[in-house]
Every structure is written in C-alpha cells, then in structure tokens.
Amino acid sequence: MSDEFAGEIFLTLANEGRLVVASEEADSLIAGLEETIAILNERLSVLDLWRRTPGLDRMPPVVSGAVVDTVFVDQLCPGRIERAARELPKYVAALRLARRELTVD
C-alpha cells in the first residue's frame, strides 16, 4: 500500500530551502491544518472511547452519534485517522520552515 501522505517529503523540501511559501498563505494553511488536526484528535478520542466501552446503548445520543460516524469512517479506511493525525503535524512543521516574507520586485 502506498502512503497517501507526504509529510517527510515536505519536511525535506522545507529543510533544503526548496519549499517556499508566502507568509500570509503559510499562515492560512497552517491554521487550516491545525483545525483539521484538532478534529482528528477528537475522532481518535472517540475511537478510543468506543474501543474501551462495551456498548453504545448507555451513551447519550450525541456521543453515540459521534461514535457511529467515527467508527464508520474507520471501518471504511482502517487506520487512516491515525495516519493523518501522525502526518499532518509534519505538514505544519514544513510550512513553518518554508514560511517566507516574499517581496514583489
């Protein structure tokens, strides 16, 4: 299976100075990625709760709905939430390294 993430590649390019992103664009991308990482971490918490809890019947409907949605996604693409949660911080780190104040000549 090929990995659909390229965090290591982005980090390498940024470290070599071959990835350069205007500061305003980098800030916007970083904010979006950090939002996504927060959502992924919430889903990981839900998966952990589901794995540790024997039944959904005792959970409040709001919680059981989130569990069902998250577990369904995890069943469609097993491990993808965990991989994304590991890889997206690498994109953030690369963007921070690549962030530059670019001037127009």
Biopython code that builds the backbone (N, CA, C, O; Angstrom):
import numpy as np
from Bio.PDB.StructureBuilder import StructureBuilder

atoms = [
    (1, "MET", "N", (0.838, -1.179, 0.000)),
    (1, "MET", "CA", (0.000, 0.000, 0.000)),
    (1, "MET", "C", (0.886, 1.246, 0.000)),
    (1, "MET", "O", (1.796, 1.360, 0.820)),
    (2, "SER", "N", (0.624, 2.167, -0.906)),
    (2, "SER", "CA", (1.395, 3.400, -0.928)),
    (2, "SER", "C", (0.809, 4.368, 0.098)),
    (2, "SER", "O", (-0.397, 4.389, 0.345)),
    (3, "ASP", "N", (1.686, 5.158, 0.677)),
    (3, "ASP", "CA", (1.241, 6.116, 1.674)),
    (3, "ASP", "C", (0.708, 7.354, 0.969)),
    (3, "ASP", "O", (1.380, 7.922, 0.107)),
    (4, "GLU", "N", (-0.487, 7.768, 1.332)),
    (4, "GLU", "CA", (-1.119, 8.914, 0.683)),
    (4, "GLU", "C", (-0.642, 10.242, 1.255)),
    (4, "GLU", "O", (-1.072, 11.300, 0.797)),
    (5, "PHE", "N", (0.237, 10.200, 2.243)),
    (5, "PHE", "CA", (0.752, 11.414, 2.860)),
    (5, "PHE", "C", (2.201, 11.636, 2.445)),
    (5, "PHE", "O", (2.925, 10.691, 2.133)),
    (6, "ALA", "N", (2.605, 12.893, 2.447)),
    (6, "ALA", "CA", (3.962, 13.230, 2.011)),
    (6, "ALA", "C", (4.638, 14.142, 3.029)),
    (6, "ALA", "O", (5.416, 15.018, 2.653)),
    (7, "GLY", "N", (4.351, 13.946, 4.307)),
    (7, "GLY", "CA", (4.922, 14.794, 5.347)),
    (7, "GLY", "C", (6.425, 14.829, 5.338)),
    (7, "GLY", "O", (7.020, 15.900, 5.456)),
    (8, "GLU", "N", (7.054, 13.675, 5.199)),
    (8, "GLU", "CA", (8.531, 13.617, 5.193)),
    (8, "GLU", "C", (9.103, 14.349, 3.987)),
    (8, "GLU", "O", (10.128, 15.022, 4.093)),
    (9, "ILE", "N", (8.444, 14.218, 2.849)),
    (9, "ILE", "CA", (8.908, 14.909, 1.642)),
    (9, "ILE", "C", (8.815, 16.425, 1.838)),
    (9, "ILE", "O", (9.756, 17.147, 1.512)),
    (10, "PHE", "N", (7.701, 16.907, 2.363)),
    (10, "PHE", "CA", (7.549, 18.338, 2.605)),
    (10, "PHE", "C", (8.589, 18.841, 3.601)),
    (10, "PHE", "O", (9.146, 19.924, 3.419)),
    (11, "LEU", "N", (8.856, 18.067, 4.648)),
    (11, "LEU", "CA", (9.878, 18.472, 5.618)),
    (11, "LEU", "C", (11.252, 18.538, 4.969)),
    (11, "LEU", "O", (12.006, 19.481, 5.212)),
    (12, "THR", "N", (11.582, 17.557, 4.154)),
    (12, "THR", "CA", (12.873, 17.548, 3.467)),
    (12, "THR", "C", (12.998, 18.762, 2.549)),
    (12, "THR", "O", (14.013, 19.458, 2.567)),
    (13, "LEU", "N", (11.974, 19.008, 1.756)),
    (13, "LEU", "CA", (12.000, 20.162, 0.846)),
    (13, "LEU", "C", (12.136, 21.474, 1.616)),
    (13, "LEU", "O", (12.885, 22.362, 1.209)),
    (14, "ALA", "N", (11.419, 21.594, 2.717)),
    (14, "ALA", "CA", (11.494, 22.818, 3.518)),
    (14, "ALA", "C", (12.873, 22.974, 4.144)),
    (14, "ALA", "O", (13.429, 24.072, 4.148)),
    (15, "ASN", "N", (13.430, 21.890, 4.672)),
    (15, "ASN", "CA", (14.769, 21.941, 5.272)),
    (15, "ASN", "C", (15.842, 22.302, 4.251)),
    (15, "ASN", "O", (16.833, 22.952, 4.586)),
    (16, "GLU", "N", (15.644, 21.882, 3.018)),
    (16, "GLU", "CA", (16.611, 22.179, 1.952)),
    (16, "GLU", "C", (16.379, 23.558, 1.332)),
    (16, "GLU", "O", (17.156, 23.998, 0.485)),
    (17, "GLY", "N", (15.312, 24.238, 1.753)),
    (17, "GLY", "CA", (15.003, 25.547, 1.198)),
    (17, "GLY", "C", (14.339, 25.485, -0.166)),
    (17, "GLY", "O", (14.231, 26.502, -0.851)),
    (18, "ARG", "N", (13.895, 24.311, -0.563)),
    (18, "ARG", "CA", (13.257, 24.141, -1.869)),
    (18, "ARG", "C", (11.748, 24.311, -1.804)),
    (18, "ARG", "O", (11.085, 24.358, -2.840)),
    (19, "LEU", "N", (11.209, 24.402, -0.616)),
    (19, "LEU", "CA", (9.789, 24.692, -0.425)),
    (19, "LEU", "C", (9.710, 26.066, 0.211)),
    (19, "LEU", "O", (10.177, 26.273, 1.331)),
    (20, "VAL", "N", (9.117, 27.000, -0.509)),
    (20, "VAL", "CA", (8.980, 28.370, -0.026)),
    (20, "VAL", "C", (7.520, 28.775, -0.199)),
    (20, "VAL", "O", (6.940, 28.621, -1.274)),
    (21, "VAL", "N", (6.938, 29.295, 0.878)),
    (21, "VAL", "CA", (5.530, 29.686, 0.854)),
    (21, "VAL", "C", (5.434, 31.100, 1.436)),
    (21, "VAL", "O", (6.022, 31.402, 2.474)),
    (22, "ALA", "N", (4.687, 31.945, 0.751)),
    (22, "ALA", "CA", (4.475, 33.305, 1.251)),
    (22, "ALA", "C", (3.875, 33.244, 2.647)),
    (22, "ALA", "O", (3.029, 32.396, 2.932)),
    (23, "SER", "N", (4.315, 34.144, 3.511)),
    (23, "SER", "CA", (3.920, 34.080, 4.919)),
    (23, "SER", "C", (2.407, 34.094, 5.109)),
    (23, "SER", "O", (1.888, 33.332, 5.924)),
    (24, "GLU", "N", (1.699, 34.932, 4.384)),
    (24, "GLU", "CA", (0.243, 35.012, 4.533)),
    (24, "GLU", "C", (-0.427, 33.688, 4.143)),
    (24, "GLU", "O", (-1.329, 33.212, 4.832)),
    (25, "GLU", "N", (0.022, 33.109, 3.044)),
    (25, "GLU", "CA", (-0.537, 31.831, 2.600)),
    (25, "GLU", "C", (-0.168, 30.721, 3.576)),
    (25, "GLU", "O", (-1.000, 29.874, 3.902)),
    (26, "ALA", "N", (1.079, 30.725, 4.042)),
    (26, "ALA", "CA", (1.519, 29.706, 5.000)),
    (26, "ALA", "C", (0.699, 29.784, 6.278)),
    (26, "ALA", "O", (0.281, 28.760, 6.818)),
    (27, "ASP", "N", (0.467, 31.007, 6.763)),
    (27, "ASP", "CA", (-0.325, 31.172, 7.987)),
    (27, "ASP", "C", (-1.732, 30.609, 7.814)),
    (27, "ASP", "O", (-2.262, 29.954, 8.712)),
    (28, "SER", "N", (-2.328, 30.867, 6.664)),
    (28, "SER", "CA", (-3.669, 30.358, 6.383)),
    (28, "SER", "C", (-3.676, 28.832, 6.309)),
    (28, "SER", "O", (-4.557, 28.182, 6.872)),
    (29, "LEU", "N", (-2.702, 28.271, 5.621)),
    (29, "LEU", "CA", (-2.606, 26.811, 5.505)),
    (29, "LEU", "C", (-2.364, 26.162, 6.863)),
    (29, "LEU", "O", (-2.962, 25.135, 7.181)),
    (30, "ILE", "N", (-1.494, 26.759, 7.657)),
    (30, "ILE", "CA", (-1.197, 26.229, 8.992)),
    (30, "ILE", "C", (-2.450, 26.249, 9.860)),
    (30, "ILE", "O", (-2.739, 25.276, 10.557)),
    (31, "ALA", "N", (-3.192, 27.352, 9.822)),
    (31, "ALA", "CA", (-4.421, 27.447, 10.623)),
    (31, "ALA", "C", (-5.413, 26.352, 10.221)),
    (31, "ALA", "O", (-6.022, 25.719, 11.083)),
    (32, "GLY", "N", (-5.573, 26.132, 8.922)),
    (32, "GLY", "CA", (-6.479, 25.081, 8.451)),
    (32, "GLY", "C", (-6.025, 23.701, 8.870)),
    (32, "GLY", "O", (-6.836, 22.869, 9.279)),
    (33, "LEU", "N", (-4.720, 23.453, 8.768)),
    (33, "LEU", "CA", (-4.192, 22.150, 9.175)),
    (33, "LEU", "C", (-4.347, 21.930, 10.674)),
    (33, "LEU", "O", (-4.679, 20.828, 11.112)),
    (34, "GLU", "N", (-4.107, 22.974, 11.460)),
    (34, "GLU", "CA", (-4.251, 22.830, 12.909)),
    (34, "GLU", "C", (-5.697, 22.554, 13.301)),
    (34, "GLU", "O", (-5.960, 21.810, 14.245)),
    (35, "GLU", "N", (-6.627, 23.152, 12.577)),
    (35, "GLU", "CA", (-8.050, 22.875, 12.800)),
    (35, "GLU", "C", (-8.356, 21.401, 12.482)),
    (35, "GLU", "O", (-9.057, 20.723, 13.233)),
    (36, "THR", "N", (-7.822, 20.932, 11.368)),
    (36, "THR", "CA", (-8.027, 19.542, 10.965)),
    (36, "THR", "C", (-7.398, 18.585, 11.971)),
    (36, "THR", "O", (-7.987, 17.554, 12.298)),
    (37, "ILE", "N", (-6.219, 18.915, 12.460)),
    (37, "ILE", "CA", (-5.547, 18.078, 13.462)),
    (37, "ILE", "C", (-6.398, 17.993, 14.726)),
    (37, "ILE", "O", (-6.511, 16.922, 15.323)),
    (38, "ALA", "N", (-6.994, 19.104, 15.138)),
    (38, "ALA", "CA", (-7.855, 19.097, 16.327)),
    (38, "ALA", "C", (-9.052, 18.168, 16.116)),
    (38, "ALA", "O", (-9.431, 17.426, 17.022)),
    (39, "ILE", "N", (-9.641, 18.209, 14.926)),
    (39, "ILE", "CA", (-10.775, 17.318, 14.613)),
    (39, "ILE", "C", (-10.315, 15.864, 14.632)),
    (39, "ILE", "O", (-11.003, 15.002, 15.179)),
    (40, "LEU", "N", (-9.159, 15.590, 14.038)),
    (40, "LEU", "CA", (-8.636, 14.222, 14.037)),
    (40, "LEU", "C", (-8.386, 13.725, 15.456)),
    (40, "LEU", "O", (-8.679, 12.572, 15.774)),
    (41, "ASN", "N", (-7.851, 14.585, 16.299)),
    (41, "ASN", "CA", (-7.602, 14.189, 17.693)),
    (41, "ASN", "C", (-8.907, 13.903, 18.426)),
    (41, "ASN", "O", (-8.968, 12.995, 19.255)),
    (42, "GLU", "N", (-9.952, 14.673, 18.125)),
    (42, "GLU", "CA", (-11.261, 14.382, 18.710)),
    (42, "GLU", "C", (-11.758, 13.013, 18.243)),
    (42, "GLU", "O", (-12.282, 12.228, 19.034)),
    (43, "ARG", "N", (-11.586, 12.738, 16.951)),
    (43, "ARG", "CA", (-12.023, 11.439, 16.425)),
    (43, "ARG", "C", (-11.220, 10.298, 17.035)),
    (43, "ARG", "O", (-11.769, 9.229, 17.305)),
    (44, "LEU", "N", (-9.933, 10.514, 17.253)),
    (44, "LEU", "CA", (-9.122, 9.480, 17.904)),
    (44, "LEU", "C", (-9.624, 9.228, 19.322)),
    (44, "LEU", "O", (-9.652, 8.085, 19.777)),
    (45, "SER", "N", (-10.018, 10.284, 20.015)),
    (45, "SER", "CA", (-10.571, 10.127, 21.364)),
    (45, "SER", "C", (-11.873, 9.340, 21.319)),
    (45, "SER", "O", (-12.126, 8.494, 22.177)),
    (46, "VAL", "N", (-12.695, 9.620, 20.315)),
    (46, "VAL", "CA", (-13.960, 8.893, 20.154)),
    (46, "VAL", "C", (-13.683, 7.418, 19.862)),
    (46, "VAL", "O", (-14.332, 6.541, 20.432)),
    (47, "LEU", "N", (-12.720, 7.140, 18.974)),
    (47, "LEU", "CA", (-12.369, 5.744, 18.679)),
    (47, "LEU", "C", (-11.880, 5.029, 19.930)),
    (47, "LEU", "O", (-12.236, 3.876, 20.172)),
    (48, "ASP", "N", (-11.065, 5.715, 20.722)),
    (48, "ASP", "CA", (-10.566, 5.126, 21.962)),
    (48, "ASP", "C", (-11.717, 4.833, 22.914)),
    (48, "ASP", "O", (-11.758, 3.768, 23.529)),
    (49, "LEU", "N", (-12.654, 5.772, 23.040)),
    (49, "LEU", "CA", (-13.829, 5.567, 23.888)),
    (49, "LEU", "C", (-14.628, 4.359, 23.416)),
    (49, "LEU", "O", (-15.041, 3.527, 24.224)),
    (50, "TRP", "N", (-14.844, 4.264, 22.110)),
    (50, "TRP", "CA", (-15.601, 3.149, 21.538)),
    (50, "TRP", "C", (-14.901, 1.817, 21.813)),
    (50, "TRP", "O", (-15.548, 0.822, 22.140)),
    (51, "ARG", "N", (-13.596, 1.810, 21.680)),
    (51, "ARG", "CA", (-12.847, 0.560, 21.888)),
    (51, "ARG", "C", (-12.864, 0.125, 23.348)),
    (51, "ARG", "O", (-12.804, -1.069, 23.644)),
    (52, "ARG", "N", (-12.946, 1.091, 24.263)),
    (52, "ARG", "CA", (-12.929, 0.778, 25.692)),
    (52, "ARG", "C", (-14.323, 0.580, 26.285)),
    (52, "ARG", "O", (-14.446, 0.065, 27.396)),
    (53, "THR", "N", (-15.366, 0.975, 25.571)),
    (53, "THR", "CA", (-16.730, 0.914, 26.100)),
    (53, "THR", "C", (-17.468, -0.266, 25.476)),
    (53, "THR", "O", (-17.547, -0.364, 24.251)),
    (54, "PRO", "N", (-18.010, -1.164, 26.301)),
    (54, "PRO", "CA", (-18.633, -2.366, 25.765)),
    (54, "PRO", "C", (-19.904, -2.139, 24.942)),
    (54, "PRO", "O", (-20.216, -2.957, 24.077)),
    (55, "GLY", "N", (-20.638, -1.066, 25.183)),
    (55, "GLY", "CA", (-21.886, -0.877, 24.434)),
    (55, "GLY", "C", (-22.207, 0.583, 24.242)),
    (55, "GLY", "O", (-21.847, 1.431, 25.059)),
    (56, "LEU", "N", (-22.887, 0.866, 23.154)),
    (56, "LEU", "CA", (-23.286, 2.241, 22.882)),
    (56, "LEU", "C", (-24.629, 2.587, 23.508)),
    (56, "LEU", "O", (-25.018, 3.754, 23.540)),
    (57, "ASP", "N", (-25.335, 1.582, 24.002)),
    (57, "ASP", "CA", (-26.695, 1.817, 24.489)),
    (57, "ASP", "C", (-26.749, 2.715, 25.724)),
    (57, "ASP", "O", (-27.786, 3.319, 26.001)),
    (58, "ARG", "N", (-25.668, 2.807, 26.454)),
    (58, "ARG", "CA", (-25.668, 3.631, 27.667)),
    (58, "ARG", "C", (-25.113, 5.036, 27.430)),
    (58, "ARG", "O", (-25.063, 5.848, 28.354)),
    (59, "MET", "N", (-24.705, 5.319, 26.221)),
    (59, "MET", "CA", (-24.140, 6.635, 25.910)),
    (59, "MET", "C", (-25.240, 7.598, 25.503)),
    (59, "MET", "O", (-26.244, 7.199, 24.914)),
    (60, "PRO", "N", (-25.040, 8.880, 25.825)),
    (60, "PRO", "CA", (-26.004, 9.879, 25.361)),
    (60, "PRO", "C", (-26.043, 9.884, 23.826)),
    (60, "PRO", "O", (-25.033, 9.589, 23.186)),
    (61, "PRO", "N", (-27.183, 10.211, 23.238)),
    (61, "PRO", "CA", (-27.314, 10.184, 21.774)),
    (61, "PRO", "C", (-26.257, 11.003, 21.034)),
    (61, "PRO", "O", (-25.793, 10.590, 19.971)),
    (62, "VAL", "N", (-25.875, 12.152, 21.578)),
    (62, "VAL", "CA", (-24.854, 12.981, 20.918)),
    (62, "VAL", "C", (-23.538, 12.219, 20.825)),
    (62, "VAL", "O", (-22.875, 12.239, 19.787)),
    (63, "VAL", "N", (-23.165, 11.556, 21.899)),
    (63, "VAL", "CA", (-21.917, 10.796, 21.922)),
    (63, "VAL", "C", (-22.016, 9.569, 21.024)),
    (63, "VAL", "O", (-21.100, 9.294, 20.248)),
    (64, "SER", "N", (-23.115, 8.831, 21.121)),
    (64, "SER", "CA", (-23.234, 7.616, 20.310)),
    (64, "SER", "C", (-23.261, 7.960, 18.825)),
    (64, "SER", "O", (-22.746, 7.192, 18.012)),
    (65, "GLY", "N", (-23.854, 9.107, 18.449)),
    (65, "GLY", "CA", (-23.849, 9.527, 17.050)),
    (65, "GLY", "C", (-22.439, 9.806, 16.558)),
    (65, "GLY", "O", (-22.072, 9.412, 15.451)),
    (66, "ALA", "N", (-21.650, 10.485, 17.382)),
    (66, "ALA", "CA", (-20.257, 10.756, 17.013)),
    (66, "ALA", "C", (-19.466, 9.460, 16.919)),
    (66, "ALA", "O", (-18.621, 9.309, 16.037)),
    (67, "VAL", "N", (-19.734, 8.527, 17.820)),
    (67, "VAL", "CA", (-19.047, 7.241, 17.793)),
    (67, "VAL", "C", (-19.387, 6.484, 16.512)),
    (67, "VAL", "O", (-18.495, 5.969, 15.839)),
    (68, "VAL", "N", (-20.665, 6.417, 16.178)),
    (68, "VAL", "CA", (-21.082, 5.696, 14.975)),
    (68, "VAL", "C", (-20.431, 6.303, 13.736)),
    (68, "VAL", "O", (-19.924, 5.569, 12.888)),
    (69, "ASP", "N", (-20.438, 7.633, 13.617)),
    (69, "ASP", "CA", (-19.831, 8.292, 12.465)),
    (69, "ASP", "C", (-18.334, 7.997, 12.373)),
    (69, "ASP", "O", (-17.820, 7.672, 11.302)),
    (70, "THR", "N", (-17.650, 8.114, 13.494)),
    (70, "THR", "CA", (-16.200, 7.908, 13.511)),
    (70, "THR", "C", (-15.835, 6.460, 13.239)),
    (70, "THR", "O", (-14.911, 6.181, 12.475)),
    (71, "VAL", "N", (-16.545, 5.549, 13.854)),
    (71, "VAL", "CA", (-16.267, 4.123, 13.649)),
    (71, "VAL", "C", (-16.544, 3.739, 12.194)),
    (71, "VAL", "O", (-15.804, 2.946, 11.612)),
    (72, "PHE", "N", (-17.592, 4.289, 11.612)),
    (72, "PHE", "CA", (-17.906, 4.021, 10.210)),
    (72, "PHE", "C", (-16.757, 4.470, 9.312)),
    (72, "PHE", "O", (-16.332, 3.731, 8.424)),
    (73, "VAL", "N", (-16.261, 5.670, 9.541)),
    (73, "VAL", "CA", (-15.120, 6.181, 8.756)),
    (73, "VAL", "C", (-13.913, 5.272, 8.948)),
    (73, "VAL", "O", (-13.212, 4.956, 7.987)),
    (74, "ASP", "N", (-13.668, 4.853, 10.186)),
    (74, "ASP", "CA", (-12.519, 3.988, 10.458)),
    (74, "ASP", "C", (-12.676, 2.619, 9.799)),
    (74, "ASP", "O", (-11.684, 2.010, 9.400)),
    (75, "GLN", "N", (-13.891, 2.136, 9.682)),
    (75, "GLN", "CA", (-14.108, 0.850, 9.020)),
    (75, "GLN", "C", (-13.924, 0.960, 7.510)),
    (75, "GLN", "O", (-13.464, 0.016, 6.868)),
    (76, "LEU", "N", (-14.280, 2.105, 6.944)),
    (76, "LEU", "CA", (-14.089, 2.307, 5.505)),
    (76, "LEU", "C", (-12.618, 2.422, 5.147)),
    (76, "LEU", "O", (-12.179, 1.903, 4.121)),
    (77, "CYS", "N", (-11.861, 3.098, 5.987)),
    (77, "CYS", "CA", (-10.429, 3.321, 5.754)),
    (77, "CYS", "C", (-9.676, 3.052, 7.054)),
    (77, "CYS", "O", (-9.272, 3.991, 7.741)),
    (78, "PRO", "N", (-9.487, 1.788, 7.394)),
    (78, "PRO", "CA", (-8.858, 1.463, 8.677)),
    (78, "PRO", "C", (-7.485, 2.124, 8.849)),
    (78, "PRO", "O", (-6.623, 2.053, 7.973)),
    (79, "GLY", "N", (-7.317, 2.759, 9.988)),
    (79, "GLY", "CA", (-6.035, 3.367, 10.330)),
    (79, "GLY", "C", (-5.783, 4.734, 9.722)),
    (79, "GLY", "O", (-4.799, 5.387, 10.068)),
    (80, "ARG", "N", (-6.644, 5.180, 8.829)),
    (80, "ARG", "CA", (-6.404, 6.460, 8.149)),
    (80, "ARG", "C", (-6.445, 7.639, 9.121)),
    (80, "ARG", "O", (-5.650, 8.569, 8.981)),
    (81, "ILE", "N", (-7.335, 7.624, 10.085)),
    (81, "ILE", "CA", (-7.401, 8.714, 11.059)),
    (81, "ILE", "C", (-6.084, 8.797, 11.821)),
    (81, "ILE", "O", (-5.539, 9.885, 12.008)),
    (82, "GLU", "N", (-5.576, 7.651, 12.259)),
    (82, "GLU", "CA", (-4.302, 7.626, 12.990)),
    (82, "GLU", "C", (-3.155, 8.120, 12.110)),
    (82, "GLU", "O", (-2.315, 8.898, 12.561)),
    (83, "ARG", "N", (-3.120, 7.668, 10.851)),
    (83, "ARG", "CA", (-2.046, 8.103, 9.940)),
    (83, "ARG", "C", (-2.116, 9.605, 9.692)),
    (83, "ARG", "O", (-1.094, 10.290, 9.699)),
    (84, "ALA", "N", (-3.311, 10.105, 9.476)),
    (84, "ALA", "CA", (-3.470, 11.542, 9.246)),
    (84, "ALA", "C", (-3.037, 12.340, 10.477)),
    (84, "ALA", "O", (-2.380, 13.373, 10.350)),
    (85, "ALA", "N", (-3.403, 11.864, 11.659)),
    (85, "ALA", "CA", (-3.028, 12.559, 12.894)),
    (85, "ALA", "C", (-1.515, 12.562, 13.093)),
    (85, "ALA", "O", (-0.976, 13.491, 13.695)),
    (86, "ARG", "N", (-0.825, 11.539, 12.597)),
    (86, "ARG", "CA", (0.644, 11.485, 12.673)),
    (86, "ARG", "C", (1.292, 12.362, 11.611)),
    (86, "ARG", "O", (2.303, 13.011, 11.879)),
    (87, "GLU", "N", (0.730, 12.388, 10.424)),
    (87, "GLU", "CA", (1.364, 13.053, 9.290)),
    (87, "GLU", "C", (1.101, 14.550, 9.200)),
    (87, "GLU", "O", (2.005, 15.306, 8.844)),
    (88, "LEU", "N", (-0.110, 14.999, 9.511)),
    (88, "LEU", "CA", (-0.427, 16.418, 9.319)),
    (88, "LEU", "C", (0.458, 17.362, 10.136)),
    (88, "LEU", "O", (0.759, 18.454, 9.654)),
    (89, "PRO", "N", (0.888, 16.998, 11.346)),
    (89, "PRO", "CA", (1.826, 17.890, 12.040)),
    (89, "PRO", "C", (3.139, 18.090, 11.267)),
    (89, "PRO", "O", (3.786, 19.127, 11.415)),
    (90, "LYS", "N", (3.534, 17.120, 10.455)),
    (90, "LYS", "CA", (4.732, 17.283, 9.627)),
    (90, "LYS", "C", (4.507, 18.364, 8.578)),
    (90, "LYS", "O", (5.424, 19.124, 8.267)),
    (91, "TYR", "N", (3.303, 18.440, 8.034)),
    (91, "TYR", "CA", (2.971, 19.494, 7.072)),
    (91, "TYR", "C", (3.053, 20.860, 7.750)),
    (91, "TYR", "O", (3.576, 21.814, 7.174)),
    (92, "VAL", "N", (2.538, 20.947, 8.970)),
    (92, "VAL", "CA", (2.604, 22.207, 9.715)),
    (92, "VAL", "C", (4.060, 22.605, 9.942)),
    (92, "VAL", "O", (4.436, 23.756, 9.720)),
    (93, "ALA", "N", (4.874, 21.656, 10.382)),
    (93, "ALA", "CA", (6.292, 21.946, 10.617)),
    (93, "ALA", "C", (6.981, 22.393, 9.324)),
    (93, "ALA", "O", (7.780, 23.330, 9.340)),
    (94, "ALA", "N", (6.677, 21.733, 8.213)),
    (94, "ALA", "CA", (7.276, 22.099, 6.932)),
    (94, "ALA", "C", (6.850, 23.504, 6.518)),
    (94, "ALA", "O", (7.672, 24.286, 6.041)),
    (95, "LEU", "N", (5.579, 23.826, 6.697)),
    (95, "LEU", "CA", (5.108, 25.167, 6.337)),
    (95, "LEU", "C", (5.749, 26.237, 7.208)),
    (95, "LEU", "O", (6.038, 27.335, 6.731)),
    (96, "ARG", "N", (5.969, 25.933, 8.459)),
    (96, "ARG", "CA", (6.641, 26.907, 9.333)),
    (96, "ARG", "C", (8.068, 27.143, 8.860)),
    (96, "ARG", "O", (8.558, 28.271, 8.894)),
    (97, "LEU", "N", (8.738, 26.078, 8.417)),
    (97, "LEU", "CA", (10.099, 26.221, 7.888)),
    (97, "LEU", "C", (10.103, 26.946, 6.544)),
    (97, "LEU", "O", (11.020, 27.712, 6.248)),
    (98, "ALA", "N", (9.077, 26.702, 5.738)),
    (98, "ALA", "CA", (9.019, 27.264, 4.388)),
    (98, "ALA", "C", (8.456, 28.680, 4.349)),
    (98, "ALA", "O", (8.539, 29.351, 3.320)),
    (99, "ARG", "N", (7.891, 29.135, 5.445)),
    (99, "ARG", "CA", (7.237, 30.448, 5.503)),
    (99, "ARG", "C", (8.269, 31.555, 5.281)),
    (99, "ARG", "O", (9.284, 31.625, 5.974)),
    (100, "ARG", "N", (7.992, 32.408, 4.311)),
    (100, "ARG", "CA", (8.906, 33.499, 3.990)),
    (100, "ARG", "C", (8.121, 34.782, 3.701)),
    (100, "ARG", "O", (7.002, 34.761, 3.188)),
    (101, "GLU", "N", (8.752, 35.876, 4.050)),
    (101, "GLU", "CA", (8.236, 37.177, 3.647)),
    (101, "GLU", "C", (8.718, 37.388, 2.216)),
    (101, "GLU", "O", (9.904, 37.627, 1.989)),
    (102, "LEU", "N", (7.819, 37.303, 1.268)),
    (102, "LEU", "CA", (8.196, 37.461, -0.128)),
    (102, "LEU", "C", (7.874, 38.880, -0.575)),
    (102, "LEU", "O", (6.815, 39.427, -0.267)),
    (103, "THR", "N", (8.804, 39.450, -1.301)),
    (103, "THR", "CA", (8.594, 40.803, -1.827)),
    (103, "THR", "C", (8.426, 40.740, -3.329)),
    (103, "THR", "O", (9.000, 39.888, -4.008)),
    (104, "VAL", "N", (7.628, 41.661, -3.827)),
    (104, "VAL", "CA", (7.401, 41.750, -5.271)),
    (104, "VAL", "C", (8.377, 42.767, -5.826)),
    (104, "VAL", "O", (8.431, 43.902, -5.351)),
    (105, "ASP", "N", (9.151, 42.371, -6.829)),
    (105, "ASP", "CA", (10.131, 43.291, -7.438)),
    (105, "ASP", "C", (9.501, 44.231, -8.409)),
    (105, "ASP", "O", (10.190, 45.062, -9.000)),
]
sb = StructureBuilder()
sb.init_structure("model")
sb.init_model(0)
sb.init_chain("A")
sb.init_seg("    ")
for serial, (resi, resn, name, xyz) in enumerate(atoms, 1):
    if name == "N":
        sb.init_residue(resn, " ", resi, " ")
    sb.init_atom(name, np.array(xyz, "f"), 0.0, 1.0, " ", f" {name:<3s}", serial, name[0])
structure = sb.get_structure()
